[in-house]
Amino acid sequence: MSAILEGTPDKKLALVTGRAYPDQAHETAKYLGIDVLETTAYDFANGEMYVRYTEPVRGADAFVMQAHTEPINKWIMEQLIMVDAMKRASARSITVVAPFLGYSRQDKKHQGREPITARLIFDLFRAAGADRIMTVDLHAAQEQGFFDGPVDHLTATPVLLDYVRNNMPLENTTIVSPDAGRIKVSEQWAAKLGNLPLAFIHKTRDITRPNHAEAHGIIGEVEGRDCVVVDDMIDTAGTICEAVRTLNNAGAKSVTLVATHGLLSGPAVERLRNCGAKEIILTDTVPVPEEKRLPNMTVLSVAPLLAAGIRSVFESGSVSTLLNGLPEDMRPRNIYA
C-alpha cells in the first residue's frame, strides 16, 4: 500500500505524523487506504528536535497530524518543525491536523496583562507555513477567526451520539449542560436524541484559580432521571465531578459523563473513580493510556472522523456535511480506541 494517495487531476495526498500519538495517524490512514509517510524524527542531547521525510512530497497536499498531549509544548514544537520541513520540501498545500488544539482554552483576556495564547498558536502555525487547520471541538468556535486561512472545525458529536443512541435507554434521559457556555451544544444533543428534556448547572468560575469552578444549583428537572452531562473536555475533572455530585444530590437516578477531549491531568483519574458516574465516554483526540482507563470508561476512536475530514479537504468536498454523521464507507470498523 502506497504512502501517497493519487487523486485527479494530478493530485497527491500525503499523511505524516509526529511522535505524540502515531497509532491514531495509522488508524486514520487505514480508512483512507494509504500508509503514513515515513518520517525520521529524533531529539538531540539538549532537547532540540530533528525531522526529515523519507520520501519526496513535492506537489502533494500534505496533512501533518499531531496529538497535543503531554508534554504538550514539545509536541506542538515538533509539529511546527514538521510543517516547516514540509514547506521547504515544496508541498502543494499543508494542513495541520490537531484533533485537540493546545491552548484553545486561552481564547480571551479575563484580566489585564494576560496573553491570548490560542491566537498565538494559530499565528505560529501560519508563520511555519500551514495553509489550513483541522481540529475537533474547539473550546470556543469563534477561535476559527484567529487563523488567516481555512479552519476545518470538525465535531465528535456524531461519534458520541451514535454510541449513546445505541447503548443507552433514552426514555428516562435528561441532557445536562455543565455550565451556561455549553447550553447550545446540549440543546443540539437533546434535539438529535428525540427532543429529550434539558437541564443546566449554574456555576461560577474563579478566574484566578485554574481548573476550579463551583456549582450553585440546577435549572431543569433531574430528579429520578438518567442524566447525560455533555462537555468539551475533562482535564483535572474537578468541575465535572462537582457536576456529578450536584446531580446526585438533586436525586438523579444515574449520571453519565460525555466529553470529546479526555486530557485526564493530575488527579483526574482518582476523582472520576470516586465521583459516582455510571459511565464516562471519551474520544481519543489525545491518547488515553491503559493506566488512566477505568472499568466504567469508554474511549471511542475519532480516526474515521479525521479520515472523512481529510478526504473531504483533499477532494474539495464539503466538510460541513460531517456534522450530520460519517459517510457510509467511513463508518467505524472498530468504534473503540
C-alpha positions as CSV (number, residue, x, y, z in Angstrom):
1,M,0.0,0.0,0.0
2,S,1.4,3.4,-1.0
3,A,2.1,6.3,1.4
4,I,0.8,8.6,-1.4
5,L,-2.8,8.7,-2.4
6,E,-3.2,9.7,-6.0
7,G,-6.0,12.0,-6.9
8,T,-7.3,13.7,-10.0
9,P,-6.2,15.7,-11.7
10,D,-2.6,15.2,-10.7
11,K,-3.2,15.5,-7.0
12,K,-1.4,13.6,-4.3
13,L,-2.2,13.2,-0.6
14,A,0.5,12.7,2.0
15,L,-0.3,12.0,5.6
16,V,2.5,12.4,8.1
17,T,2.5,12.2,11.9
18,G,4.6,13.3,14.8
19,R,5.7,11.1,17.7
20,A,3.0,12.0,20.2
21,Y,0.3,9.5,19.1
22,P,1.3,7.7,15.9
23,D,-1.3,5.0,16.4
24,Q,-4.1,7.5,15.7
25,A,-2.5,8.5,12.4
26,H,-2.0,4.9,11.3
27,E,-5.7,4.1,12.1
28,T,-6.7,7.2,10.1
29,A,-4.6,6.1,7.2
30,K,-6.4,2.8,7.1
31,Y,-9.7,4.5,6.5
32,L,-8.0,6.5,3.6
33,G,-6.5,3.3,2.1
34,I,-2.9,4.6,2.4
35,D,0.1,4.3,4.6
36,V,1.5,7.0,6.8
37,L,4.5,8.5,5.0
38,E,7.6,7.5,7.0
39,T,9.4,10.3,8.9
40,T,12.8,10.3,10.6
41,A,12.5,12.2,13.9
42,Y,14.7,12.3,17.0
43,D,15.9,14.5,19.8
44,F,19.3,15.9,20.2
45,A,21.0,15.7,23.6
46,N,20.0,19.2,24.5
47,G,16.3,18.6,23.7
48,E,16.2,20.1,20.2
49,M,14.3,18.1,17.6
50,Y,15.1,16.9,14.1
51,V,12.6,15.9,11.4
52,R,13.0,14.7,7.8
53,Y,10.6,13.0,5.4
54,T,12.0,9.8,3.8
55,E,10.0,10.3,0.5
56,P,9.5,13.2,-1.8
57,V,6.4,15.3,-1.1
58,R,6.8,17.9,-3.8
59,G,3.4,18.9,-5.1
60,A,1.5,16.9,-2.5
61,D,-1.4,18.0,-0.4
62,A,0.2,17.3,3.0
63,F,-1.7,16.6,6.2
64,V,0.6,17.0,9.3
65,M,-1.0,15.2,12.2
66,Q,0.0,15.6,15.9
67,A,-1.8,15.0,19.2
68,H,-1.3,17.9,21.6
69,T,-0.8,15.8,24.6
70,E,1.7,15.9,27.4
71,P,4.5,17.1,27.2
72,I,2.3,19.5,25.1
73,N,4.9,22.1,24.4
74,K,7.3,19.6,22.9
75,W,4.7,18.1,20.6
76,I,3.4,21.5,19.4
77,M,7.0,22.4,18.6
78,E,7.6,19.2,16.7
79,Q,4.5,19.8,14.6
80,L,5.8,23.3,13.8
81,I,9.1,21.9,12.7
82,M,7.2,19.3,10.6
83,V,5.2,22.0,8.9
84,D,8.4,23.9,8.1
85,A,10.1,20.8,6.7
86,M,7.0,20.2,4.5
87,K,7.0,23.8,3.2
88,R,10.7,23.6,2.4
89,A,10.1,20.2,0.6
90,S,7.7,22.1,-1.8
91,A,4.4,20.5,-0.7
92,R,1.5,21.9,-2.7
93,S,-0.6,22.6,0.4
94,I,-0.1,22.0,4.2
95,T,-2.9,21.2,6.6
96,V,-2.2,21.0,10.3
97,V,-4.3,18.2,11.8
98,A,-4.6,18.7,15.6
99,P,-7.6,16.7,17.0
100,F,-7.2,18.6,20.3
101,L,-5.7,22.1,19.8
102,G,-3.4,23.0,22.6
103,Y,-4.0,26.3,24.4
104,S,-7.5,26.6,23.0
105,R,-8.9,27.5,26.4
106,Q,-6.9,30.7,26.5
107,D,-9.0,32.4,23.9
108,K,-9.7,35.7,25.6
109,K,-8.5,38.0,28.4
110,H,-10.1,37.7,31.8
111,Q,-7.8,40.2,33.4
112,G,-5.3,42.8,32.4
113,R,-1.8,41.8,31.2
114,E,-2.9,38.3,30.1
115,P,-2.0,36.7,26.8
116,I,-4.5,35.3,24.3
117,T,-2.4,32.2,23.7
118,A,-4.9,30.5,21.4
119,R,-4.3,33.3,18.9
120,L,-0.6,32.8,19.3
121,I,-0.8,29.1,18.4
122,F,-2.7,29.8,15.2
123,D,-0.2,32.5,14.3
124,L,2.7,30.2,14.9
125,F,1.3,27.5,12.6
126,R,0.6,30.2,9.9
127,A,4.2,31.5,10.2
128,A,5.6,28.0,9.9
129,G,3.8,27.5,6.6
130,A,0.4,26.0,7.3
131,D,-2.3,26.8,4.8
132,R,-5.2,25.4,6.9
133,I,-6.0,23.9,10.3
134,M,-8.2,20.9,11.0
135,T,-9.3,20.3,14.6
136,V,-12.1,18.8,16.6
137,D,-14.4,20.6,19.0
138,L,-12.6,23.9,19.8
139,H,-13.2,25.3,23.2
140,A,-14.9,28.3,21.5
141,A,-15.9,28.1,17.9
142,Q,-15.1,31.7,17.2
143,E,-11.4,30.9,17.6
144,Q,-11.6,29.9,13.9
145,G,-11.3,33.7,13.3
146,F,-7.8,33.6,14.8
147,F,-6.3,31.9,11.7
148,D,-5.8,33.8,8.4
149,G,-7.0,30.8,6.3
150,P,-9.5,28.0,6.3
151,V,-10.2,26.2,9.6
152,D,-12.0,22.8,9.3
153,H,-13.8,22.7,12.7
154,L,-14.9,19.0,13.0
155,T,-17.1,17.8,15.8
156,A,-17.0,14.5,17.6
157,T,-20.8,14.8,18.3
158,P,-21.8,12.3,15.6
159,V,-19.4,9.7,17.0
160,L,-20.5,10.2,20.6
161,L,-24.2,10.5,19.7
162,D,-24.1,7.1,17.8
163,Y,-22.7,5.4,20.9
164,V,-25.2,6.9,23.3
165,R,-28.1,6.2,21.0
166,N,-27.1,2.6,20.5
167,N,-26.0,1.8,24.1
168,M,-28.3,3.7,26.4
169,P,-32.1,3.5,27.0
170,L,-33.3,7.1,26.4
171,E,-36.9,7.1,27.6
172,N,-35.9,8.5,31.0
173,T,-32.9,10.6,30.0
174,T,-32.2,14.3,30.5
175,I,-29.3,16.0,28.7
176,V,-27.4,18.3,31.1
177,S,-25.1,21.2,30.3
178,P,-22.4,21.5,32.9
179,D,-22.5,25.3,32.5
180,A,-24.2,28.1,30.6
181,G,-21.5,28.1,27.9
182,R,-22.4,24.6,26.8
183,I,-26.2,25.1,26.5
184,K,-26.2,25.4,22.7
185,V,-24.3,22.0,22.3
186,S,-26.6,20.4,24.9
187,E,-29.7,21.6,23.0
188,Q,-28.3,20.0,19.8
189,W,-27.8,16.7,21.7
190,A,-31.3,16.8,23.2
191,A,-32.9,17.5,19.7
192,K,-30.9,14.8,17.9
193,L,-31.8,12.2,20.6
194,G,-35.5,12.8,20.1
195,N,-36.2,16.2,21.9
196,L,-35.1,15.0,25.3
197,P,-35.5,17.3,28.3
198,L,-32.7,19.7,29.0
199,A,-31.2,21.0,32.2
200,F,-28.1,23.0,33.1
201,I,-25.9,23.6,36.1
202,H,-25.4,27.1,37.2
203,K,-21.8,27.5,38.3
204,T,-19.2,30.2,38.8
205,R,-15.5,30.0,37.9
206,D,-12.7,31.7,39.8
207,I,-10.6,33.2,37.1
208,T,-7.6,33.4,39.4
209,R,-7.6,29.6,40.1
210,P,-7.2,27.3,37.0
211,N,-9.4,24.2,36.8
212,H,-11.7,25.4,39.5
213,A,-15.5,26.1,39.4
214,E,-18.3,25.9,42.0
215,A,-21.8,24.7,41.2
216,H,-24.7,26.7,42.8
217,G,-27.8,24.9,41.5
218,I,-29.6,23.2,38.7
219,I,-32.1,24.7,36.3
220,G,-34.4,21.9,35.0
221,E,-35.8,18.6,36.2
222,V,-33.3,15.9,37.0
223,E,-34.9,14.0,40.0
224,G,-35.3,10.3,39.1
225,R,-33.8,10.9,35.7
226,D,-30.8,9.3,33.9
227,C,-28.7,12.4,33.3
228,V,-26.1,12.7,30.5
229,V,-23.7,15.5,31.1
230,V,-22.1,16.8,27.8
231,D,-18.8,18.8,27.9
232,D,-15.9,19.5,25.5
233,M,-13.1,18.3,27.8
234,I,-12.2,16.7,31.0
235,D,-8.9,18.0,32.3
236,T,-8.4,17.6,36.1
237,A,-12.1,16.6,36.4
238,G,-12.8,18.8,39.3
239,T,-15.7,20.7,37.8
240,I,-17.2,17.7,36.0
241,C,-17.1,15.7,39.3
242,E,-18.7,18.6,41.1
243,A,-21.5,18.4,38.5
244,V,-22.0,14.7,39.2
245,R,-22.2,15.3,42.9
246,T,-24.7,18.2,42.3
247,L,-26.9,16.0,40.2
248,N,-26.8,13.0,42.6
249,N,-27.7,15.3,45.5
250,A,-30.7,16.6,43.4
251,G,-31.9,13.0,43.1
252,A,-30.7,11.9,39.7
253,K,-31.1,8.2,39.1
254,S,-27.8,8.0,37.3
255,V,-25.2,10.3,35.7
256,T,-23.2,9.6,32.5
257,L,-20.4,11.9,31.5
258,V,-19.6,12.6,27.8
259,A,-16.6,14.6,26.6
260,T,-14.6,14.9,23.4
261,H,-11.2,15.5,24.9
262,G,-10.1,13.3,27.8
263,L,-7.0,15.1,29.0
264,L,-7.2,13.5,32.4
265,S,-4.4,15.5,34.0
266,G,-3.2,15.3,37.6
267,P,-5.9,13.9,40.0
268,A,-8.5,13.4,37.2
269,V,-8.5,9.6,37.2
270,E,-8.8,9.3,41.0
271,R,-11.6,11.9,41.0
272,L,-13.5,10.2,38.3
273,R,-13.1,6.8,40.0
274,N,-14.8,8.2,43.1
275,C,-17.3,10.6,41.7
276,G,-20.2,8.2,41.3
277,A,-20.7,8.5,37.5
278,K,-22.3,5.5,35.9
279,E,-20.2,5.7,32.7
280,I,-17.5,8.1,31.3
281,I,-17.5,8.3,27.5
282,L,-14.5,10.0,25.8
283,T,-12.8,10.1,22.4
284,D,-9.1,9.6,21.6
285,T,-8.3,13.1,20.3
286,V,-5.5,12.7,22.8
287,P,-4.2,9.3,23.8
288,V,-5.8,7.7,26.9
289,P,-3.3,5.2,28.2
290,E,-4.4,2.0,29.8
291,E,-3.3,3.2,33.3
292,K,-5.8,6.0,33.1
293,R,-8.7,3.9,32.0
294,L,-11.4,2.9,34.5
295,P,-13.8,0.0,34.3
296,N,-16.7,2.4,33.6
297,M,-14.7,4.4,31.0
298,T,-15.4,4.0,27.2
299,V,-12.9,5.6,24.7
300,L,-14.1,6.0,21.1
301,S,-11.9,6.4,18.1
302,V,-12.0,9.6,16.1
303,A,-9.9,8.1,13.3
304,P,-12.9,7.7,10.9
305,L,-13.9,11.3,11.6
306,L,-10.4,12.6,10.8
307,A,-10.2,10.4,7.7
308,A,-13.5,11.7,6.4
309,G,-12.4,15.3,7.1
310,I,-9.1,14.8,5.3
311,R,-10.7,13.2,2.3
312,S,-13.2,16.0,2.0
313,V,-10.5,18.6,2.0
314,F,-8.4,16.6,-0.5
315,E,-11.3,16.1,-2.8
316,S,-12.5,19.7,-2.4
317,G,-15.8,18.4,-0.8
318,S,-17.9,19.8,2.0
319,V,-16.7,19.2,5.5
320,S,-19.9,20.6,7.0
321,T,-21.8,17.5,5.9
322,L,-19.9,15.6,8.6
323,L,-22.0,17.4,11.2
324,N,-24.8,15.1,10.3
325,G,-22.8,11.9,10.5
326,L,-20.0,10.0,8.9
327,P,-20.1,8.8,5.3
328,E,-21.1,5.1,5.0
329,D,-17.6,4.0,3.9
330,M,-16.1,5.7,6.9
331,R,-18.3,4.1,9.5
332,P,-16.1,2.7,12.2
333,R,-15.0,-0.9,11.8
334,N,-14.0,-0.7,15.4
335,I,-15.5,2.2,17.3
336,Y,-13.2,1.8,20.3
337,A,-9.7,3.3,20.6
